[in-house]
């Protein structure tokens, strides 16, 4: 869904993370569901949305350390969302792409 978002506020990011925790707890209560797999997937969702709270330089450091955690398209989508107070330089996509191509 983030790929379709133009703007998000920090409350929205927090709400998505809280909702994913509630969803994880609800799904874990269903015996036929692999709760570990659900936990891993929802952890990934929370991590992705939490990246919206990071300043650009911290996001670059994260990409460098976790280049295979998300796809280039997923990282690019993070840069396109307008988050109040977060500055994204004009060459941001080029810099991320350069890290991912190494």
PLY file of the C-alpha trace (Angstrom):
ply
format ascii 1.0
element vertex 102
property float x
property float y
property float z
element edge 101
property int vertex1
property int vertex2
end_header
0.00 0.00 0.00
2.92 2.36 0.61
3.66 2.51 -3.11
0.31 4.25 -3.62
0.68 6.74 -0.76
1.70 10.30 -1.45
1.72 11.62 2.13
1.76 10.08 5.59
2.13 11.56 9.02
4.03 10.11 11.93
0.77 9.23 13.70
-0.19 7.18 10.63
3.11 5.29 10.78
2.61 4.58 14.48
-0.95 3.43 13.85
0.15 1.01 11.12
2.74 -0.47 13.47
0.20 -0.81 16.31
-2.34 -2.39 13.98
0.21 -4.92 12.77
0.93 -5.91 16.39
-2.80 -6.35 17.06
-3.16 -8.38 13.86
-0.21 -10.57 14.86
-1.76 -11.26 18.27
-5.14 -12.09 16.75
-3.64 -14.44 14.17
-1.44 -16.14 16.77
-4.61 -17.18 18.59
-5.71 -19.26 15.59
-4.22 -22.74 16.04
-4.03 -23.59 12.33
-1.83 -20.59 11.52
1.97 -20.73 11.66
2.43 -17.92 14.19
6.20 -17.75 13.64
5.74 -17.10 9.93
3.11 -14.47 10.69
5.43 -12.82 13.21
8.30 -12.67 10.70
6.11 -11.16 7.99
4.55 -8.57 10.27
7.97 -7.69 11.73
9.03 -6.98 8.17
5.98 -4.74 7.68
6.71 -2.84 10.90
10.37 -2.41 9.97
9.40 -1.09 6.53
7.02 1.52 7.89
9.40 2.50 10.70
11.93 3.42 8.01
9.66 6.36 7.20
10.64 7.88 10.56
14.35 7.80 9.74
16.27 10.78 8.44
17.62 10.15 4.95
21.23 9.55 6.04
20.09 6.97 8.61
17.96 5.33 5.92
21.05 5.12 3.68
22.95 3.43 6.50
20.08 0.97 6.93
20.05 0.20 3.20
23.80 -0.42 3.31
23.45 -2.84 6.21
20.24 -4.53 5.00
20.38 -4.23 1.22
18.60 -7.54 0.66
15.83 -7.03 3.20
13.68 -5.05 0.73
13.67 -4.71 -3.04
14.91 -1.65 -4.90
11.28 -0.80 -5.67
10.34 -1.04 -1.99
13.21 1.24 -0.97
12.29 3.67 -3.79
8.70 3.78 -2.53
9.95 4.88 0.89
11.62 7.87 -0.74
8.51 8.95 -2.63
6.24 9.31 0.40
6.10 12.81 1.83
6.64 12.60 5.60
6.47 15.93 7.47
9.89 16.89 8.80
11.79 14.40 6.65
14.07 15.88 4.03
14.82 13.74 0.97
17.55 15.06 -1.36
16.87 15.23 -5.09
19.49 12.53 -5.78
18.13 10.16 -3.11
16.98 7.45 -5.51
20.33 7.49 -7.32
22.19 7.15 -4.03
20.04 4.22 -2.88
20.29 2.55 -6.28
24.07 2.90 -6.17
24.22 1.11 -2.80
21.96 -1.67 -4.02
23.93 -2.22 -7.22
27.22 -2.85 -5.41
0 1
1 2
2 3
3 4
4 5
5 6
6 7
7 8
8 9
9 10
10 11
11 12
12 13
13 14
14 15
15 16
16 17
17 18
18 19
19 20
20 21
21 22
22 23
23 24
24 25
25 26
26 27
27 28
28 29
29 30
30 31
31 32
32 33
33 34
34 35
35 36
36 37
37 38
38 39
39 40
40 41
41 42
42 43
43 44
44 45
45 46
46 47
47 48
48 49
49 50
50 51
51 52
52 53
53 54
54 55
55 56
56 57
57 58
58 59
59 60
60 61
61 62
62 63
63 64
64 65
65 66
66 67
67 68
68 69
69 70
70 71
71 72
72 73
73 74
74 75
75 76
76 77
77 78
78 79
79 80
80 81
81 82
82 83
83 84
84 85
85 86
86 87
87 88
88 89
89 90
90 91
91 92
92 93
93 94
94 95
95 96
96 97
97 98
98 99
99 100
100 101
